[in-house]
Amino acid sequence: MTHRLLVSDTKVIDTEAIREELDASDVRLERTDARMPDDLIDVAAEIDGLVVDANTHVTERVISSLNSLEVVGRAGIGVDNVDVRAAADHGVTVVNVPDYCLDEVSTHALGLMLACVRRIPTFDRAVRDGTWDWTVGRPIDRLQGQTVGLVAFGKIARSLSRKLRGFDVDVLVYDPYVSEPEMAGFDVTKVSFRNLLDRSHVVSVHAPLTNETRGLFDVDAFSSMRENAVLVNTARGGIVDESALHGALVSGEIAAAGLDVREEEPPTATPLSELETVVFTPHVGWYSEASRSELTRSVFVDVLQVLDGGDPDHPVDPESSW
């Protein structure tokens, strides 16, 4: 029996990475640009499997409408765009790729952090405009001896904490689901969210997007941060209220922000885009050629295993917390 597998993800179109597996399987691979539920339902009526990215919305209505659906492969770590509970209720397996791009995202977060702290984009723009003046980026504080706060302490944050050891900074962590014994050996200190905001010169966000974390960085949170603080977000855009962030930057409540993710992707023009105190990248923290190949192989192999009646290596637990 031939299985139909629909791919709604531009990151895993590198099918040459799994050519051998595809040739050995009885799967017909199809592609779509559909991202929203109505569009997805229209094109996926007889689909057995889906492979989706962060911007494809696999809601309960999508899952209940696709009678042939057996498996959803989330090409990435976060599954906030997939109704995992509804999938479980309908007997649909959800898989993700929990161990990919750990080095890439932690390195990207560090890069955004350094770009903001050292005002590198400001100097770059000035030099390109013909201005050779060290004062255009003033003031700049020394990173050494400062405090970096990590919001959530999963695998990416742990990778970043190891990279930060060479910068002689203190590292604080807010994560209600990771105990102090679990943090032992990482040279970090577990604190409350409020304490982290009060003390950190740099705050780096690594939490998944859940009901608990949506809008976590709001007006109140920014008012608790230091005036010279930098916010870095390589997790999910919805964790940060962009209107509140804009207000905090304009009023001087915080100094700068480095954003790889946005509330809306791709983003529309917003006042935030006009601020030179923000460094933007296009949700690219995950990317290297190696991570793309690993992503493709992992998600496709797991999906093919389910379609062949086997157990996947990376099933998503519908009861898991952030």
N, C-alpha and C positions, 0 to 999 in steps of 0.2 A: 504494500500500500504506500502510495506517495504522499508525503506530508507537505503541506504548504506553510512556509515560514516567511512572514512579512517583516521587513526591516524598516524601522522608522528612526534612523540614526545615522548621521553622516560620518561619525567617528569610526564605525566598524564596517565601512564599505570596502576595506582592504581585505577582500575575500581570498586573495592569494595566500594570506597567512594561514588559512585553513583549507586550502585547496584539496589536500589529501583527504581530510575528514568529509568534505562535501562530496567528493567523488565516490567515497565509500558508502555514503548514506543515500537513502531514498527520499531526498528532500528537494522540493522545488523552491528556490529562493526568489522572493519578490521584494520590490522596494516601493516606498511611498514617502511623500512629503507630508502626509496627514499628521497633525499634532493634536488637534482638538477632538473631543469625544464624538461629535456628530460626524466629522470627516472620517475618523478612524472606523466607526461602525459601518459607514458606507462602503469602505474599501476592504474590510476584513471579515466579511460575512462568513466565509468558509475556511478561515485561517485556523491552522492547528497551533501555531506558535507565533509569538511577537518578540522582536528585539527592539528596545526603545531607549531613547536618551532621556535626559532630565526634563526636556521640554515637551515630551509626549505624555498626554494626560490619560492614564489608564484608570478610569473611574469605575465605580460599581456598575454604572449603567453600561459602560463598554463591556465589562466582563460578563454581565448577565445577558447581553445581547449577542455575544459571540458563542454560539452553542458548541462549536467544534474546538474552542480554545482549550489547550492543555497546559501551556506554559508561557510565562512572560519572562523574558530575559532583560534585566535592567543593565545596560552597558555602563556600569559605574558602581559607585559605592552606595550613595543615598537612594532611598526608595520612596521619597516623599511624594512623588508623582504617580505612584502605583498604589491602589487601594488593596494592600496586602491582606487585610482581614476579609474583604469581599472575595478576593481570589481564593482564600482558604475555604470559605463557605461554599464556593461553587466548584471545589475540587481542582482548582487551577494552581499549579506550582509556580512560585516566583523565585527566580535566582538573581544574584547580583555578582559583583566582582570585588570582594571586600579587601583584597590585598594588593590591588594594583595602584600605581602612581603615588605610592607613599613618599618616595624620594622626590618626585617631581613637584607635588603640591607643597610639601614642607620647604623645599628649596625656593619655590615661587613665593611663598609667604615670607620667607626671609628676604628675598629680593625686593618685594614691595616694602617691607619694613625698612630696609636700608635706603631704598629710593626716597622714602618719605623723610626719614630721619636726617639724611644727608642732603635733602632738597635737590637730588640729581636732575629730575625733569625741569625744575626751575632754572638751574644753571645751563642745561642743554638748550632750552628755548632761548635764553638770553644770548648765548654764544652764537647760535644760528641767526639771531637777529642783529648780530654785529656788536653786542655788548660784552666786553671782557672786564667783568667787575665782580669781585668776590662778595661784595656786600648785598647783591640782589637776593641772596638766599638767607640773609640774617633774620633771626638768630638761629644758630645750630647748637644743640647740646651734645655733649659727648655721650656716646652710647654706653661705654664702659661704666660699670657701677650703677646703671639704672635697673629698673624692674620691668620685666615682661610678663604679662598676664595671658594665660591660655584658657580660652573658654571651651571646655570639653577636653578630655584626655584620652582620645582614641589613638589609633595607630599613627595617623598623620601628625597629631600633636606631639606624640612621643618621639617621632622622628625629628621634629623641629626642636624639641627640648634638647636632644643630643647635639644638634648643630649649634645651638646657642651656647653650649659650654665654652666654646672658644672665644666668646665675646665678654666673658667676665660680667655677666648680668645675673640678677636674682630672678628666678622663675616662679610665679604663682600659678595655681591651677584652680579653676572652678569647674567641678563636675560632680553632681550629686549621686552619680551612679558608679563612681570609681572610689574605692576606699583608700585610706592612707597607706595601708600595707601594700596595696597594688601599685602605689606610686613610689614605693621604696626602691632605691637604686637609680632613680632618674634625677636626683638632686633638685626636686621641686617641692613647693609647699602648698598643701591643700587649704583653700580659703573659701569664704562665702563670696557670692557674686558682688555684693556691695563692697566688701573689703578689697576684692581684686580691682574694681573700678577706682576706688579711692587711692590705691597705692601704685598702680601701674603707669609707667611712662609709655609703654606700647601694649595694646590689647590685640591679640590675634584670635580670630573666631574659627573654631573647628567643629562646632556642633551640627548635628543634622537638623533639618527643618521639621519641626513637630508643632503641635498645638502649644506645647510648653515653651518653645523657643521662638515662635513667630513674633516678630516685633519686639524681641527681647531688648534690643538697643533702641529705646524710645527717648522721648524728651527727658524723662526722669533719669534714665541711665546716663545720658550725656552730661546732665547737670552734675552728676557725681564724679565725673572724670576730671583729671588734671588739665589745666589750661595748655600745657605743652604735650598732651597725650596724642598718640597716633593710633588710629584704628585700622586694622588690616582684616579683610574678610575674603577668605578663599573657600568658604563653606557653601552657604546658600544665601542669596540676596534677600529673601524674605525675613531673615533674622534681624536685619537692620531696617528701621523705618527711615527711608531716604529723605523724607521731608524733615524729620527731626535731625538727621545728620547734617543736612544743608543748614538748618538754623544754628546748630552747634558750631559749625565751621565759620559761618558768617559772623556770629556773635563773639567768636574767640573762646568758646567753652572748651574746644579741643583744637589742636594745631593742624592736623592733616589726616588723610585717610588713603589707604591703598585698597582698591576694590577689583577683584577678579570676577565677582558675581554681582548680579543686580536683581532688584525686585521683578523687573520685566526683562526678558532676554529674547531677542536683542532689544536694548532699551530705546525708548523714544527720547526726544530731546527734553531735558529737564534742567532746572536751574543748577542742579548739582554738576552738570556737565560743563558749566561755565567757570567753575572754580579752579584756580591753579593749585590749590592746596590738596587736590585729589589726583591720585595716579590711577588710571584705569587700564585694565587688560581685559580681553574678550573671553572670559571663562576658559582660559588656556592653561591654567595651572596643572591640569592633568597630563598635558601633552609632552611626550618625547616620542621618537620613532619606536623605541623599545616598548614604552608603555602602551602605545596604540596597538602594536602587535600582540602584546600580552592580553590586552583588553579583548580584542577580537577573538583570540583563541579561547580564552576562559569562558566568555559568555556563550559562544557558539557551541563549544564542546558540552557545556552543561545543558543547553537547550536540546541539543541532539540526543543526549543521554535520556532526557525525559521523553522525548518523542519516540525513542526506541524502547520505552518501557522500563528504563533503568532509574537509578537514583542519582541526582545531581551532586556535585561536590560542594556547591555553595547555595543551599536553599535558604530563603529568608524566613525567619521565625516571625509569625504575625504577632507574637506576644513580646517581642524584643523592645526595649526602651532605648532612648538616646544615650 
